[in-house]
Amino acid sequence: MTVQPEHSAGNRNVAVPAIPHTINAIGDALNGTDRARFYADVLAAEESLVPAVMRRWWKIAMLNRAPGAEHSRDNVVAGRNLVSVDELAARIEDAGQ
């Protein structure tokens, strides 16, 4: 079983503007290290694989935009405020009711 960072209730239901599904928009939304890796992946991909590479990095860029994402990553690295995957799933299920 793995653990996920615990998020405060204040971060729920906050709309995060979608990043356009273009190479430039995805690249612009990533930080320096990830941006370089993204462009390297896109440039090295076969034509048929470019959409999958873009989708993967688009998801990473969107997750990075989530409210509290940096704080959450810091908590994971420090091993604090963690919840089990089962607890996270229960919270998501409860929120949907």
Secondary structure by P-SEA (a helix, b strand, c coil): cbbbbbbcccccccccccccccaaaaaaaccaaaaaaaaaaaaaccccaaaaaaaaaaaaaaaaaccaaaaaaaaaaaccccccaaaaaaaaaaaac
